[in-house]
Amino acid sequence: MMTNGVVHANVFGIKDWVTPYKIAVLVLLNEMGRTGEGAVSLLERRKLNQLLLPLLQGPDITLSKLYKLIEDSCPQLANSVQIRIKLMAEGELKDMEQFFDDLSDSFSGTEPEVHKTSVVGLFLRHMILAYSKLSFSQVFKLYTALQQYFQNGEKKTVEDTEMELTSREEGERKMEKEELDVSVREEEVSCSGPLSQKQAEFFLSQQASLLKNDETKALTPASLQKELNNLLKFNPDFAEAHYLSYLNNLRVQDVFSSTHSLLHYFDRLILTGAESKSNGEEGYGRSLRYAALNLAALHCRFGHYQQAELALQEAIRIAQESNDHVCLQHCLSWLYVLGQKRSDSYVLLEHSVKKAVHFGLPYLASLGIQSLVQQRAFAGKTANKLMDALKDSDLLHWKHSLSELIDISIAQKTAIWRLYGRSTMALQQAQMLLSMNSLESVNSGVQQNNTESFAVALCHLAELHAEQGCFAAAAEVLKHLKERFPPNTQHAQLWMLCDQKIQFDRAMNDGKYHLADSLVTGITALNGIEGVYRKAVVLQAQNQMSEAHKLLQKLLTYCQKLKNTEMVIRAVLAIFLPYHCDACAAAGPGPFQGVSVTVLGLRNCAEFGFCPAHPWNPRTSLNPPPHGHRAHPGWGYLGQRPCHVLSSQVPGGFSSFL
């Protein structure tokens, strides 16, 4: 079969086939072997060696781009390659025949130019074998495709030369247009025909790694899906392509396509027998139980908790029948995720951590410890106990080189220190994470990963600056966040919510309540509970106390059901502050009616340790406002964290609650 210069006999059986691009790479390898060591400097040869691996493994590219890559490494060799390809394309079919006959000489002699078992040697042998299997008609079509490939490259080279002769401004405008045209043509060349098995595997692994570590460097969702659809058109049973399509659809929150691709992935595993070959008779059952487990995780991600619970029960049933303790351990972790609002969920989590350690699953054990620490933090445990637990978790990370969990642990520490009001320690942890290099490089020359942990740390950094009144510095951090995590990426929602909350706080500090009210809609779209709370704060500032009280009461009831302790305390504080101020004004320095509500709110706040940026001072019984905050003249400002400003006097002896 022949498709746009790609000669292949069987898409499912053959691992490599000859293309015009691969002939150009073969010419490069042949010229490198013929060039003496003195003709090419050591630095140029080193650059060429670094260039070879992506050329051999990557998808086909245009001839003009190939020339440019070779020229950047060794201009002299680029000229030789261009001449050889030109002579072959403008000559006769026998020139290409002679070229492939001469390739076998690379392995001959006592000291061959290329070793048969090397990466280059294997590539040469695959190409020679694939070419020898072609019929005469296929060889003729390949030569015709080579001529067309060369003509397209020459046309692009001529256009580039003409652009250099034009004026600079016109050249820049034409360059932008030409780059767009080139990208389209490259897409046509690389997507019109099927990739070989090695090229496809390299492409899928590269894109999957970028989606995990640095989404901005991966292809856009539309472009990646187009590549995957083309790949699946030639090989519908390529299971890994279906899984990458699943990950790609998760980026755009497409639940239907994500489910479709996930089910196809596990179906293909069973149909191709890949699992049964590596896992014996248990292969089919293993695919089924992990399919149900992944389906449960997918439904949980989109908030479909009933469907997630049903899928998880199915995974548990199949895993118990197969006596698969590892799968059961993963199911136990997801049981906690689905039932973490229950009062006894911590027992399930502790059991999960113990079992993970017993079965030697450090990744799962560490995630369990992180979740346990987070739960205990909201339950009001002391910070030193939480840090001791995180220290044990860090030992697992460094022992097993779990770089992703190292980042998560530092981001967790940043959040805990902010929760307990230690802004200096939170700032130190955030900057430590941002200054770290990942243990896993994304690609050549890139070490810093754009993961969720980095987004969380940067958001904390922006909020810490905003709490101190440094809104200009916070705006710079948010600008960096927008560049690092564009709006179409999966972690962009973090900085969007952070930006909205900072703008809201600034509008409230400046007394611009109409502007703060307009920001509530955006906050509600990103976080419904936070949006309702902010709406109540605006209503209180506008002296609409009855509407604000009704809203806060509904919020309090809802959060008590969800066991959202932090929001419960923030709602209680927002409810009692107006009564507290009225009672202070009416009763003066003596006992007053609002004491019971005041004590209730601040006692709960002190019990759970929620006074993030400015801890309660038992000597003065006051919380000083952060720098740059302008408190409301009547009752003080409640910002994004509780208990930031309490400008009223409190009764003596209240410090005994702390």
NUSE-488689 format. One record per residue (C-alpha): residue in one letter; z, x, y. Coordinates in steps of 0.05 Angstrom, whole numbers, plus 32768, in hexadecimal, padded with zeros to 4 digits. Layout:
AZXY ...
//
This chain:
M800080008000 M7FF180188047 T801280008088 N8000802080CA G7FF8806680AD V80338060807E V801B806B8037 H804A80528001 A804080387FBB N808180117FB1 V80B480047FE8 F80EC7FFA7FB6 G80DD80337F87 I80C4806E7FB0 K80F580967FDA D80C480B98008 W807D80B2801F V804D80D7804C T804480C28095 P801E80E480CE Y806180F680ED K8078811980AE I8036813F80AB A8047815880F2 V808C816D80DA L806D8191809F V804081B780D0 L807E81CB80F7 L80A081E580B8 N8061820B80A4 E805B822B80E8 M80A5823F80E7 G8099826280A4 R805B828680BD T807B829D80FE G809C82E080F7 E80E582EC8109 G80D283168146 A80A582E18164 V80DE82AF816B S812082C2818A L816282B58166 L8176827F8198 E8134825A8190 R8138825D8144 R817F82428147 K816782088172 L812E81FA8142 N815D81FA8106 Q818A81C7812A L814D819D813A L8133819A80F2 L8169816D80D3 P815F81328102 L8114813A80FC L8117813780B0 Q814A80FE80AC G813980D480E9 P8103809F80F1 D80BC80AF8105 I80B080BF814F T807280C88179 L804C8109817A S8058811481C4 K80A3810E81BA L80A0813E817F Y807B817081AB K80B0816A81E0 L80E9817581AF I80C881B38192 E80B681CD81D8 D80FF81C881EE S811381F481B4 C80D8822581B0 P809B821C81DF Q8071824F81B9 L8079822A8177 A806A81E78198 N8026820281AE S8016821B8167 V802981D88149 Q7FFE81B2817B I7FC181DE816A R7FCA81D6811F I7FD0818A8123 K7F9481878151 L7F6981B08122 M7F7D818480E7 A7F738141810C E7F308155812B G7F17817780EC E7F08815880A9 L7F2F81398070 K7F2B81798048 D7F56819C807E M7F90816E806E E7F8481788024 Q7F8581C3802D F7FC581BF8056 F7FEB819B801E D7FCF81CD7FEB D7FEA82078015 L803081E88019 S803E81FA7FD1 D803882447FE3 S807A823F8009 F809F823F7FC7 S807882787FA6 G808982C27FA4 T80C882E97F95 E80E582D97FD9 P80CA82937FEB E80CA827A8032 V80EF823B801D H812082307FE5 K811181F47FB9 T815881D87FBC S816181DE8007 V815A81A38037 V811681BB804E G810081CC8007 L811181877FED F80EB81678027 L80AE81918019 R80AF81817FCF H80B781367FDD M807B8137800C I8050815F7FDC L806281307FA3 A805680F17FCD Y8012810C7FE5 S7FFC811E7F9F K800880D67F87 L7FD980B87FBB S7F95809D7FA7 F7F5680B37FCD S7F5580747FF7 Q7F9E807D800A V7F9080C6801D F7F5780AF804A K7F82807B806C L7FB880AF8076 Y7F8680DE8098 T7F6E80A580C4 A7FB6809680D8 L7FC080E080E8 Q7F8480DF8116 Q7F9F80A1813A Y7FE480C1813E F7FC680FF815E Q7F9B80D78190 N7FD880AF81A7 G7FFE80F081B1 E7FC5811081D8 K7FBE80D28204 K800780D48215 T8003811F8225 V7FC881138254 E7FED80DC8277 D802981098281 T7FFD813F829F E7FDD810E82D0 M802180F682E6 E8037813D82F8 L7FFB81438328 T800E8104834F S804081018387 R808A81058376 E809B80BD8389 E805F80A08366 G806D80CD832B E80B580B48325 R809F806B8327 K8068807882F4 M809980A082C8 E80C8806482C4 K808E803782B0 E8074806B827F E80B98073825E L80BA80298252 D8075802B8234 V808780668208 S80C5804381EE V809B800781DA R8068803381B7 E809E805A8193 E80BD801A817C E807980048161 V806F8045813C S80B48047811E C80BB7FFD810F S80757FE980F9 G807A800C80B6 P80B480138086 L80E5804D8088 S80F08077804B Q8132806F8026 K815080AE8045 Q8139809B808B A815580558084 E8198806F806A F819D80A180A3 F818B806C80D6 L81BE803A80BB S81F7806D80B6 Q81E9808680FC Q81E98041811B A8227802B80F4 S824D8069810C L8238805B8154 L824C80128150 K829180288139 N829D80638168 D8270805B81A5 E824A801A81AA T8228802D81EB K81FF806381C7 A81E780348190 L81A980098196 T81B07FC881BB P81BE7F8B818F A81777F708197 S81567FB38189 L81827FC3814E Q81767F7E812F K812B7F878138 E812E7FCA8113 L81597FAB80DB N812A7F6F80D4 N80EF7F9E80CD L81157FC78099 L81287F898072 K80E07F708075 F80CA7FAA804A N810A7FAD8020 P81307F6B801F D81627F857FEB F817B7FBE8017 A81C57FAA8017 E81DB7FDD804B A81AA7FC0807E H81C87F7B8075 Y820E7F988082 L81F77FBB80C2 S81D87F7980D7 Y821C7F5980CB L823D7F8D80F9 N82077F84812D N82107F38812F L825B7F418137 R824C7F668179 V822E7F278196 Q82617EF88176 D822B7ED4814C V82557EB58115 F821A7E9480F0 S81EF7ED380EC S822C7EFE80DC T823F7ED280A1 H81F77ECF808A S81EF7F1B808A L82337F278069 L82237EF8802F H81DE7F188027 Y81FF7F5D8024 F822B7F4B7FE9 D81F37F247FC7 R81C77F617FCA L81FE7F8D7FAD I82017F607F70 L81B67F587F69 T81A77FA27F6D G81E17FB47F3F A81F97FEB7F6D E82417FD67F65 S823D7FCE7F19 K822080137F10 S825880357F36 N8291800A7F1F G827E7FF77ED8 E82867FAF7EC2 E82B47FA17EFD G827C7FA97F2F Y82677F607F36 G82AF7F477F3B R82BF7F7D7F6E S82867F667F9A L829D7F1E7F96 R82E57F2A7FA8 Y82D57F597FE2 A82A07F277FFA A82D67EF27FFE L83057F238021 N82D27F368055 L82C07EED8060 A830A7EDF806D A830C7F1880A0 L82CD7EFD80C1 H82EA7EB680C8 C832C7ED380E2 R83067EFB8117 F82E57EBB8132 G83267E92812E H83127E6880F1 Y83577E6F80D0 Q83507E36809D Q830E7E528082 A832C7E988083 E83687E81805A L833B7E608026 A830F7E9E8020 L834E7EC9801A Q836A7E9E7FE3 E83287EA67FBD A832B7EF27FC5 I83737EF37FAC R83617EC97F6F I83277EF67F5B A834F7F367F69 Q83897F1D7F3D E83597F0D7F04 S833C7F547F09 N83817F757F14 D83667F977F53 H83A57FAE7F77 V837F7FCE7FB1 C835B7F8E7FC1 L839C7F677FBB Q83BC7F977FEC H83857F89801F C838E7F3F8013 L83D97F46801F S83CB7F668063 W839C7F2E8076 L83D07EFB8060 Y83FF7F188094 V83C87F1480C9 L83BD7ECB80BA G84077EBA80B7 Q84247EEA80EB K843E7EB08115 R846E7E9C80DE S84B67EB280E4 D84B67ED580A0 S84757EFA80AA Y84997F3D80B4 V84B07F3A806B L84687F348055 L84557F6F8082 E848D7F9B8068 H84787F8C8021 S84307F9D8033 V84437FE1804F K846D7FF38011 K84347FDF7FE2 A84018005800B V842B80458006 H843580397FBB F83EA80337FAD G83D8806E7FDA L83B580478012 P83C9806E8051 Y83998049807F L83B48005806C A83FC801E806D S83F4803980B3 L83D57FF980CD G84107FD380AF I8441800080D2 Q841C7FF68114 S841F7FAA810C L84697FAE80F8 V84797FD78136 Q84547FA58162 Q847A7F6B8144 R84BD7F8E814B A84AD7F9F8194 F84A37F5581A4 A84E37F46817E G850A7F7381AE K85197FB08183 T852D7FEF81A7 A84F5801F81BA N8513805B8195 K850F80378152 L84C68023815F M84B3806A8173 D84D480858133 A84A98056810A L846A806B8130 K847D80B48123 D847C80A780D8 S8439808580E0 D841E80C18107 L843180EE80CD L840380C580A0 H83CB80C980D3 W83CB811480DB K83D681208091 H839880F7807E S836F810680BE L836C80BC80D1 S835180C78118 E8346807E8126 L838E806D8117 I83A680A88141 D83848087817D I83A18043816B S83E780608165 I83E5808081AB A83C9804081C9 Q8402801A81A6 K8435804981C5 T8416803E820A A841F7FF38202 I84667FF981E8 W847D80258222 R845E7FF38253 L84807FBA822F Y84C47FDC8237 G84B97FED8280 R84AD8038827A S846E803F82A3 T8472808B82A6 M84738091825A A843C805E8255 L841280868286 Q841E80C6825F Q840980A7821D A83CA8088823B Q83B480CA8259 M83C380EE8218 L839480C081F3 L835D80C78227 S836181138226 M835C811781DA N831D812881B4 S830F81008175 L831181238132 E82CE81028122 S82938113814E V826580D9815E N822981078160 S8217814D8177 G823C815E81B6 V8264811D81BA Q82AE811D81A7 Q82CD80E581D0 N82CA80A281AE N82C2806181D4 T82EF803881A6 E831D7FFE81B4 S8359802C81BA F8339805081F5 A8329800E8217 V83717FF7820F A838C8038822B L835E80358268 C83727FEC8274 H83BC80008273 L83AC803882A3 A838A800882D4 E83C47FD782D0 L83F8800E82DA H83D58024831A A83CF7FDC8331 E84197FD08326 Q8428800A8355 G83FA7FEC838A C83C38021837F F838B7FEF837A A83568022838E A8369804E8354 A836A80118326 A83247FFF833E E830C8045832C V8328803F82E6 L83077FFB82DE K82C5801882F6 H82CA804D82C0 L82DA8017828D K829C7FEF82A1 E8270802D8299 R829080408257 F82917FFA823A P82577FD18256 P825E7F85825A N82357F7A821B T82627FA581EE Q82987F8981C1 H82D37FA881E7 A82BC7F93822C Q82EA7F56822A L83277F848231 W83147FA08275 M82F87F5D828C L833C7F3D8283 C835F7F7982A2 D83317F7682DF Q833D7F2C82E9 K83897F3482E4 I838B7F6D8316 Q83607F468347 F838E7F0A833E D83CC7F34834B R83AE7F52838A A839A7F0D83A4 M83E07EF38398 N83FF7F2F83BB D83D27F2383F7 G83E27ED983F9 K839A7EC583EA Y83AB7E8D83BA H83677E6C83BE L83477EAD83A5 A837B7EB4836E D836D7E6C8359 S83237E7C8352 L83337EB68324 V835B7E8A82F4 T831B7E6F82D6 G83047EB482C1 I83487EC682A4 T834A7E85827D A83067E92825E L831F7ED58244 N83677EC18233 G837A7E788234 I83C67E828234 E83C47EB5826B G83967E888294 V83C67E4D828F Y84017E7982A5 R83DA7E9482E1 K83C67E4E82F5 A840F7E3A82F6 V84217E778321 V83EB7E638354 L84057E1B8355 Q844C7E348363 A84337E60839B Q84107E2383B9 N84527DFB83B5 Q84357DCC8380 M84757DD18358 S84707D92832E E842A7DA48314 A84407DEB8308 H847E7DD482E3 K84577DA682B5 L84257DDE82A5 L845C7E108297 Q84817DE0826A K84427DD48240 L84367E1F823E L847E7E2C8229 T847A7DF981F0 Y84387E1481D8 C844E7E5D81D9 Q848F7E4D81B5 K84667E30817C L843B7E6F817B K84797E9B8181 N845A7EBE81BD T849C7EDA81D5 E84827EFF8212 M845E7EC3822E V849B7E97821F I84C67EC4824B R84927EC68282 A848E7E7A8282 V84DA7E748284 L84DE7EA482BE A84A87E7E82E3 I84CD7E3D82D8 F85127E5482EF L84FF7E7C832D P84F37E41835C Y85357E218346 H85587E63834E C85407E6C8396 D85517E2583A9 A85967E2C838C C85A17E6E83B0 A858D7E4E83F3 A85BB7E1283E8 A85F87E3383CA G85FB7E7583F0 P86227EAF83D2 G864E7E8583A4 P86407E648361 F86027E398361 Q85DD7E078337 G85A27E358324 V85CE7E688300 S85C47E4A82BB V85787E4B82C0 T857A7E9182DE V85A77EAC82A7 L857C7E8B8272 G853C7EAA828B L85557EF08299 R85817EF2825C N85447EE48230 C851D7F188256 A85547F4C824E E855E7F3A8205 F85167F4981F4 G85107F848222 F84D67F68824B C84DA7F8A828F P849E7FB7828B A84937FDC82CC H84D67FD482F0 P85147FCD82C3 W85507FA482DA N85837FCD8300 P85C97FB782EB R85E97FD88328 T85C27FB3835D S85AD7F788331 L85687F7D8351 N85227F8D833A P84FF7FB28373 P84B67F9E837F P84827FD1836C H84607FF783A4 G842B7FCE83C5 H84447F8A83AC R84547F5683E1 A84857F2483C5 H84817EDB83D6 P84B47ECB840C G84D57E9583E4 W84DA7EA8839C G84B77EEB838F Y84777EFB836C L846D7EF58321 G84337F228310 Q84117F3182CE R84537F4982B0 P84977F2482B3 C84D27F3882DD H84AD7F65830E V84CC7F48834C L850F7F248353 S851F7F25839D S85597EF4839B Q85A27F058391 V85C07EF9834C P86097EEB833B G86387F24832B G86457F3382E3 F85FE7F2382CE S85F47F6C82BA S861F7F5E827C F85E37F3D825D L85BB7F7E825F 
//
